[in-house]
């Protein structure tokens, strides 16, 4: 066992027998002990119980780890009966061991800090206790742990050359760490498996690693995948790094961390040290059950994300320290908060993000961005959303420069005393401020709200007390009635743009509907030289002479409209428009009158340019906008196919058509067909359940089995053909589809005892999916091969059906991109896997008239994985990342049946009615980039949310031809939320 001061050894519990020499450099009480031998210690453990807060004035931070209270003897035999603890020294800037008799300073923290700091304490404790016990000179495996120190040599599963360690297709495993380094490694390359109880790879004790490259698996069953406490120049992962506590734990320095694979754990990445550059590519996933990336007492230089960073229950990214630059073009998602910037008395200072640039998606189950610290510049051209708040600025929070040219979907809440200022887009680009799900949202602020330079669409009511909303921008557009609780002031050169939808009322009355309006409770001041503009929005409203619009209502303050000095206009029209102040009861309205209006050819405003600055922003469908943004991110000229697609798209969008932008953008996006690919597998589970029901029906009708006391040892062989059709309307700005499928099941089962029956079935299904809407012509063929295991328990009279399925899927896709001057095709071939479990409970009730009513309840859980793939084609081909979709669905209902005797046998018609409810509403998230330039054209698309509720109606008939032969035909309909599924089933069943 070895220890350095840099290794932070602290409390060790000794219980058993271990003879080992300890090389040490302990501070405080351990200093006089040159060589120690441990007695009565079988197991060396250390664990952190809790972390306590540090106040700025406190010199020590107590980690309170497990305490040593056993006899530790020197070589001479004298005993040391001391108790030690680990503490943090603010003066020294490191942990140190002190006597239990020494008094620690500091106060208790709240519960939020304890969980995170306990992980840090566990890392240091377990490294000190567990890993050090395996130290030996050279490179050797002790209890399976690979340790580097001194001059190593090669082993059976690994090769040492110079200072480079290479692990091929084999595996290295250890009771502590798979690879433990305290020396110098130039390059550590892993294409196999490295695993350890505590960590897969650990770099500590003065060790250094130049490059850690993983294309295989690094894992731990207990704590951390990769632990770095020292210097790691470059960590490159395209494989899997996985552990329960954290995929990567860093308390040292990592110069560059690049991920194109998967990093996962309770925390994806947990950093107490320095990461100079962190790059998660469009194929990369950093995932935590709690937090995706957590950094505290640390710093990150540049964090770039083009893939997925997600935290299951907490944060996508939780920053409790400093990030210089965060650039996101992918997805950052948290079960609670997308990005959190914290201020805590535990951490002494304001957490910061210097520059946050988002062209992708930032979303949280509650809040998109929760800012308790300082953001220097927030620039959004993508989407920031949250059902509670899209952006929350707490009392200690601040945003220096805030520019929005994308969409902020959700409330904006400013609880600080800092003024809220938001700049918008330029040219034809408008930023959008709206509520979650497109509803009218709210901007709540303790201070003034300023719309600075640029264009902004405002679909939020503003609640700012008696403060003022300033319109200092080029254009502030409102398409609905928007209220302001305080004052409204519009500067000279600024304009209020009123969006008018097709079908709007335009009598000049406050009861008009269908167009935008400001309703202001305080004072209104429009500076001379400012403007009022009318603009057609949804449906293409036609302006004409005689139309009148109320554009501002002042309901409680003083209205200074300066109506005669304002500039009036209609977007896209040559017009004559006037305005006047109109008293209505206690209100004072600003009403505009159209005297003449004729359509003119559209002219781009000064400063507007085609391409990425305007074309991508024409699209209103999020996926279309994301795909166009990815295409216009191409800056090269070397790929002729991609350049031709770029030029054709740029030209097609030059006319400024929103519908054209949506159509092209959707065609450029990867196909979204996860729900359709699951439909046939769901039906197969239902078919197996119906088969088990028919067996009970046959046995009950023939008087055999449990009812007669027989030992049911008979075998059943059965075959079933089925086919179905499902269709989904467009929803969530994602096109719909039609799917047709057919298949065959072959199964066999037998009775076990009097009540159990078990069996298995093989299934094959082919599904053909054809898109509708803007992506009509896109198609997918899916061949699925699966195994289903099932069992049934017959109670009295209740029963339980259980089944589980594993399905392999092969996808062949065709995607068409068509516009003026361009026609392209992209083809994809890739694999998928689906796993499902189902449990159904039924209680047959026999009525006096011979009918049987069976109340039913079931639960089905499934997981679908579609692997990453690269399309082939003549220009629009994509590199598409893998997708995972989960489903948890319940069913409640009843089945009605009755037996009729005929000359052909007993005929049993059945009818069932069920309500299906989906509990997992997560949308499928797919990362993609154009294959011609995968590094510069990344984007992320989101599929439609699963339908929450479906009605299920099934009609069937079974002919019991004899005691051993039956025929069944069944039809099933599911409908709800624009989804319709029709299934037909024909089954032949033979008992042996």
LINPE-V991006 format. One record per helix or strand. SS is the DSSP state (h for helix, s for strand). FROM is the first residue (numbers start at 0). LEN is the number of residues. If there is no record, write none. Layout:
# LINPE-V991006
ss:from:len
SS:FROM:LEN
SS:FROM:LEN
This chain:
# LINPE-V991006
ss:from:len
s:1:1
h:4:3
s:12:2
s:20:3
h:27:3
s:35:3
s:43:2
s:47:1
s:59:3
s:64:1
s:71:3
s:78:2
s:83:6
s:93:6
h:110:24
s:137:5
s:144:5
s:157:4
s:163:4
s:170:4
s:176:5
s:183:7
s:192:4
s:198:5
s:207:7
s:216:4
s:223:5
s:230:7
s:239:4
s:245:5
s:252:7
s:261:10
s:273:7
s:284:21
s:307:4
s:314:14
s:330:4
s:336:5
s:342:1
h:344:3
s:349:1
s:351:7
s:360:4
s:366:5
s:373:7
s:382:4
s:388:5
s:397:7
s:406:3
s:411:3
s:419:4
s:424:1
s:430:4
h:435:3
s:440:5
s:448:3
s:454:4
s:459:4
s:467:4
s:474:4
s:480:4
s:486:4
s:494:6
s:506:1
s:514:1
s:516:4
s:523:3
s:530:6
s:547:7
s:558:2
h:562:3
s:566:4
s:572:12
s:586:13
h:610:3
h:614:4
h:621:10
h:639:13
h:657:11
h:673:29
h:704:4
s:714:14
s:730:1
s:733:1
s:736:16
s:755:16
h:772:3
s:778:16
s:797:22
s:821:25
s:850:16
s:868:2
s:871:2
s:877:3
s:882:20
s:904:14
s:924:6
h:930:3
s:938:4
s:948:12
s:964:12
s:978:13
